Amino acid sequence: MAGAASVERVTDRTTGLEKFVLREARGSSVEVYLYGGQVTFWKSNSGQQLLFVSNKANFKPPKAIRGGIQICFPQLGNHGVLEQHGFARNRFWSVDESPPPFPVSSSNCHVDLILKQSQEDLKIWPHSYEFRLRVALSPRGDLILTSRIRNTGSDGKPFQFTFAYHTYFSVSDISEVRVEGLETLDYFDNLQSKTRCTEQGDAVVFESEVDKVYLSAPQKIVIIDHEKKRTFVLRKDGLPDVVVWNPWDKKSKAMPDFGDEEYKNMLCVGAAAIEKPITLKPGEEWQGRQEICAVPSSYSSGQLDPELIRRMHTI
């Protein structure tokens, strides 16, 4: 008999870092670290690990955790003057004891975290803000991240930022994966000095290193893993762009916190706001949301599994 949903705060025995473990009654679960506000593990009702975390991941601050879902704020990559992917993923977040009302949700299984500027941060990014993050697990095992960022400055000045949920999906074999929903879109190719190009294929497939930002992407993106017969559906709101990344073999060998062959079993696809930075005046708030679900699927002649189609319309 299934138990009730639960949220537990624990200290990880291996890393010594505090984390929250969210469990839904049907068996799905999520782990969220206070360090980085980072989701690391997301398991399905059957216990399958749906996110990739490198076996060489370093859980020792100030190094970012390689895998899961990294919160990239106030910039993604080197789209700005700060360190790679900004500083939110390298900071200790706090529990948000008084979160603002959220839209009606079917999930009571969630944790609310908050990040505010430190004196250290003000030296490199001189803006006052509150970053509220809710990580929620739905009764059927879908993972929902909602970010709310507010300009709390008293100097009357606006600030700008870029943002991404840098999401590492676990896949069986990168050469057997295709991403649909990005065809015909323009993208920035970070391997060619952010050259603007147009996607030519009927789907995005992978044969070499990829580091792209797809612009003005649709709300729903589908990631099809043929070998595992599993499909991820990513839905986004407030985040027009989509980041797609895989380091391939050469770059994998150059990363100390990433296995030489691990690129074969991961793919980063995440909702983002890159092309047009978000501008907030004092007192203004921005919200960005990403929902992901995993469903069994079969893919033949472009026909999606009926269960996937149903979930795409109801997620």
C-alpha positions as CSV (number, residue, x, y, z in Angstrom):
1,M,0.0,0.0,0.0
2,A,1.4,3.4,-1.0
3,G,2.3,5.8,1.7
4,A,1.7,9.6,1.9
5,A,3.9,12.2,0.2
6,S,6.7,13.5,2.4
7,V,9.4,16.1,2.5
8,E,12.5,15.3,4.7
9,R,15.5,17.5,5.5
10,V,18.7,15.4,5.9
11,T,22.4,15.6,5.9
12,D,24.0,13.5,3.2
13,R,26.4,11.0,4.8
14,T,28.8,11.1,1.9
15,T,29.0,14.8,1.1
16,G,28.1,16.3,4.5
17,L,25.8,18.7,2.7
18,E,22.2,19.3,3.7
19,K,19.5,18.3,1.3
20,F,15.7,17.8,1.0
21,V,14.2,14.5,-0.1
22,L,10.8,14.8,-1.6
23,R,8.8,11.5,-2.0
24,E,5.4,11.0,-3.6
25,A,3.0,8.3,-2.7
26,R,3.5,6.3,-5.9
27,G,7.2,6.0,-5.5
28,S,8.8,9.0,-7.3
29,S,11.4,11.1,-5.5
30,V,13.6,14.2,-5.8
31,E,16.7,15.3,-3.9
32,V,17.4,19.0,-3.6
33,Y,20.6,20.4,-2.1
34,L,20.8,23.7,-0.2
35,Y,24.1,24.2,-1.9
36,G,23.3,25.7,-5.3
37,G,19.6,25.2,-4.8
38,Q,20.3,22.2,-6.9
39,V,18.2,19.2,-7.8
40,T,20.5,16.2,-8.2
41,F,18.3,13.1,-8.3
42,W,14.9,12.6,-9.7
43,K,13.6,9.1,-9.7
44,S,10.5,7.7,-11.4
45,N,7.7,5.7,-9.8
46,S,9.6,2.6,-10.8
47,G,12.9,3.9,-9.3
48,Q,14.7,4.8,-12.5
49,Q,17.1,7.7,-12.2
50,L,16.0,10.3,-14.7
51,L,18.7,12.9,-14.3
52,F,22.4,12.5,-15.0
53,V,25.0,13.2,-12.2
54,S,28.6,12.5,-13.1
55,N,30.4,9.8,-11.1
56,K,33.2,12.3,-10.8
57,A,30.9,15.1,-9.5
58,N,32.5,17.2,-6.8
59,F,30.2,17.9,-3.9
60,K,32.7,20.2,-2.2
61,P,32.0,24.0,-2.4
62,P,32.8,26.2,-4.1
63,K,32.8,23.8,-7.1
64,A,29.4,23.4,-8.8
65,I,27.8,19.9,-8.8
66,R,28.2,18.4,-12.2
67,G,24.7,17.2,-13.2
68,G,21.1,17.4,-12.0
69,I,19.6,20.8,-12.6
70,Q,22.0,23.8,-12.2
71,I,20.4,27.2,-11.5
72,C,22.3,29.6,-13.8
73,F,21.8,33.2,-12.6
74,P,22.5,36.0,-13.2
75,Q,24.1,34.7,-16.4
76,L,24.4,31.6,-18.5
77,G,27.8,30.5,-19.7
78,N,29.9,33.4,-20.7
79,H,26.9,35.5,-21.8
80,G,28.1,38.3,-19.5
81,V,31.1,39.4,-17.4
82,L,30.7,37.0,-14.4
83,E,32.0,33.5,-13.8
84,Q,30.7,30.7,-15.9
85,H,27.0,30.3,-15.4
86,G,26.9,33.0,-12.7
87,F,27.1,32.4,-9.0
88,A,23.7,31.0,-7.8
89,R,24.8,27.4,-8.4
90,N,27.8,28.1,-6.1
91,R,26.0,29.6,-3.1
92,F,24.3,28.1,-0.1
93,W,20.6,28.8,-0.2
94,S,18.2,29.0,2.7
95,V,14.8,27.6,3.4
96,D,12.1,30.2,2.5
97,E,10.0,30.3,5.7
98,S,7.4,32.7,4.2
99,P,7.1,32.1,0.5
100,P,4.6,34.2,-1.4
101,P,1.4,32.6,-2.7
102,F,1.9,30.4,-5.7
103,P,-0.6,29.6,-8.5
104,V,-2.9,26.7,-7.6
105,S,-0.9,23.5,-7.9
106,S,-1.8,19.8,-7.7
107,S,1.3,19.2,-5.6
108,N,1.8,19.6,-1.9
109,C,5.1,17.8,-2.1
110,H,7.5,20.8,-2.5
111,V,10.3,22.8,-0.9
112,D,10.8,26.5,-1.0
113,L,14.3,28.0,-1.0
114,I,15.6,31.6,-1.1
115,L,18.9,33.2,-2.1
116,K,19.8,36.9,-1.4
117,Q,22.8,38.9,-2.3
118,S,25.8,38.6,0.0
119,Q,28.6,41.2,0.5
120,E,30.8,39.0,-1.6
121,D,28.2,39.0,-4.4
122,L,27.7,42.8,-4.3
123,K,31.4,43.2,-5.2
124,I,31.0,41.4,-8.5
125,W,27.3,42.1,-9.2
126,P,26.2,45.2,-7.3
127,H,22.4,44.6,-7.2
128,S,20.0,43.7,-4.4
129,Y,17.6,40.8,-5.2
130,E,15.6,38.0,-3.7
131,F,15.6,34.7,-5.6
132,R,12.8,32.4,-4.6
133,L,12.8,28.8,-5.9
134,R,10.1,26.2,-5.5
135,V,10.9,22.6,-6.3
136,A,7.8,20.5,-6.5
137,L,7.0,16.8,-7.3
138,S,3.6,16.1,-8.6
139,P,1.5,13.1,-7.6
140,R,2.4,11.4,-10.9
141,G,6.1,12.1,-10.5
142,D,6.5,15.2,-12.7
143,L,9.2,17.7,-11.6
144,I,8.3,21.4,-11.5
145,L,10.8,24.2,-10.8
146,T,9.5,27.7,-10.4
147,S,11.9,30.7,-9.9
148,R,10.8,34.2,-8.8
149,I,13.4,36.9,-8.9
150,R,12.7,40.4,-7.4
151,N,14.7,43.6,-7.6
152,T,14.8,44.7,-3.9
153,G,17.2,47.6,-4.5
154,S,16.6,51.0,-2.9
155,D,18.8,52.9,-5.4
156,G,16.1,53.2,-8.0
157,K,18.2,51.4,-10.6
158,P,17.0,48.4,-12.7
159,F,19.2,45.4,-13.3
160,Q,19.5,42.8,-16.1
161,F,20.2,39.1,-16.0
162,T,20.1,36.0,-18.1
163,F,18.9,32.7,-16.7
164,A,18.8,28.9,-17.4
165,Y,17.7,25.7,-15.8
166,H,20.8,23.7,-16.9
167,T,19.1,20.3,-16.9
168,Y,21.2,17.1,-17.3
169,F,19.0,14.3,-18.6
170,S,20.0,10.7,-18.3
171,V,19.9,8.9,-21.7
172,S,20.9,5.4,-22.8
173,D,23.0,6.4,-25.8
174,I,23.4,10.0,-27.1
175,S,23.6,8.8,-30.7
176,E,20.1,7.3,-30.3
177,V,18.5,10.5,-28.9
178,R,16.5,13.1,-30.8
179,V,15.0,16.4,-29.7
180,E,11.9,17.6,-31.4
181,G,10.3,21.1,-31.2
182,L,13.5,23.0,-32.2
183,E,13.4,22.4,-35.9
184,T,13.6,25.5,-38.2
185,L,14.5,27.7,-35.2
186,D,17.4,30.2,-35.1
187,Y,20.1,29.5,-32.6
188,F,23.4,30.8,-31.2
189,D,26.2,28.4,-31.8
190,N,28.6,28.8,-28.9
191,L,31.2,26.7,-30.7
192,Q,31.3,29.3,-33.4
193,S,31.6,32.5,-31.3
194,K,27.8,32.7,-30.8
195,T,27.2,32.8,-34.6
196,R,23.5,32.9,-35.4
197,C,22.3,30.0,-37.5
198,T,19.1,28.2,-38.4
199,E,18.3,24.6,-37.5
200,Q,18.0,22.6,-40.8
201,G,17.0,19.1,-39.6
202,D,13.6,17.8,-38.9
203,A,14.9,17.0,-35.4
204,V,18.1,17.7,-33.4
205,V,20.3,14.6,-33.4
206,F,23.8,14.2,-32.0
207,E,27.0,13.2,-33.7
208,S,29.5,15.6,-32.2
209,E,29.9,18.3,-29.6
210,V,26.9,20.6,-29.3
211,D,26.6,23.9,-27.4
212,K,23.6,25.9,-28.7
213,V,21.0,28.3,-27.5
214,Y,17.7,27.9,-29.5
215,L,15.8,31.2,-29.7
216,S,12.1,31.8,-29.2
217,A,11.4,28.1,-28.8
218,P,7.9,26.7,-28.3
219,Q,6.5,26.0,-24.8
220,K,7.0,22.2,-25.2
221,I,10.1,20.3,-26.2
222,V,10.3,16.5,-26.6
223,I,13.4,14.5,-25.9
224,I,13.1,10.9,-27.3
225,D,15.4,8.2,-26.1
226,H,14.9,5.3,-28.6
227,E,16.9,2.7,-26.7
228,K,15.2,3.2,-23.4
229,K,11.8,3.7,-25.1
230,R,11.4,6.8,-22.8
231,T,10.4,10.3,-23.7
232,F,10.9,13.4,-21.7
233,V,8.5,16.3,-22.2
234,L,9.8,19.7,-21.1
235,R,7.3,22.5,-20.8
236,K,8.4,26.1,-20.0
237,D,6.8,29.4,-19.1
238,G,8.5,32.8,-19.0
239,L,11.6,31.4,-20.6
240,P,11.7,31.8,-24.3
241,D,14.9,30.1,-25.2
242,V,16.3,26.5,-24.9
243,V,19.9,25.5,-24.2
244,V,21.2,22.2,-25.7
245,W,24.6,20.9,-24.7
246,N,26.8,17.8,-24.9
247,P,30.6,18.0,-24.5
248,W,31.4,14.9,-26.6
249,D,34.6,13.0,-26.2
250,K,37.4,15.6,-26.5
251,K,35.9,18.1,-24.0
252,S,34.8,15.3,-21.7
253,K,38.5,14.3,-21.2
254,A,39.4,17.8,-20.4
255,M,36.9,18.2,-17.5
256,P,38.1,16.8,-14.2
257,D,34.6,16.3,-12.8
258,F,33.3,14.4,-15.8
259,G,34.1,10.9,-16.9
260,D,35.8,10.4,-20.3
261,E,32.9,8.3,-21.7
262,E,30.0,9.9,-19.7
263,Y,29.0,12.1,-22.6
264,K,27.3,9.1,-24.1
265,N,24.8,8.9,-21.3
266,M,23.7,12.5,-20.8
267,L,22.2,15.4,-22.6
268,C,21.5,18.9,-21.3
269,V,18.3,20.5,-22.5
270,G,17.0,23.4,-20.4
271,A,14.6,26.3,-20.5
272,A,16.4,29.7,-20.6
273,A,16.2,33.4,-21.1
274,I,19.4,34.4,-23.0
275,E,18.8,36.4,-26.2
276,K,16.8,39.1,-24.5
277,P,18.0,39.6,-20.9
278,I,15.4,40.1,-18.3
279,T,15.2,43.7,-16.9
280,L,13.7,44.4,-13.5
281,K,13.1,47.8,-12.0
282,P,13.1,48.1,-8.2
283,G,10.1,46.3,-6.8
284,E,9.5,44.3,-10.0
285,E,9.4,40.5,-10.1
286,W,10.0,38.0,-12.8
287,Q,8.9,34.4,-12.9
288,G,10.2,31.4,-14.9
289,R,9.0,27.9,-14.7
290,Q,10.1,24.5,-16.1
291,E,8.1,21.3,-15.9
292,I,9.4,17.9,-17.0
293,C,7.8,14.5,-17.1
294,A,9.0,11.2,-18.3
295,V,6.7,8.7,-20.1
296,P,7.2,5.3,-21.8
297,S,7.2,5.9,-25.5
298,S,7.6,4.2,-28.9
299,Y,8.7,6.2,-31.9
300,S,7.9,5.1,-35.4
301,S,7.3,7.2,-38.5
302,G,6.9,10.3,-36.3
303,Q,4.0,8.9,-34.2
304,L,4.2,9.6,-30.5
305,D,2.9,7.2,-27.9
306,P,-0.8,8.0,-27.0
307,E,0.2,8.3,-23.3
308,L,2.8,10.8,-24.2
309,I,0.3,12.9,-26.2
310,R,-2.1,12.8,-23.3
311,R,0.6,13.9,-20.9
312,M,1.8,16.7,-23.2
313,H,-1.7,18.2,-23.1
314,T,-2.2,17.8,-19.4
315,I,1.3,18.5,-17.8
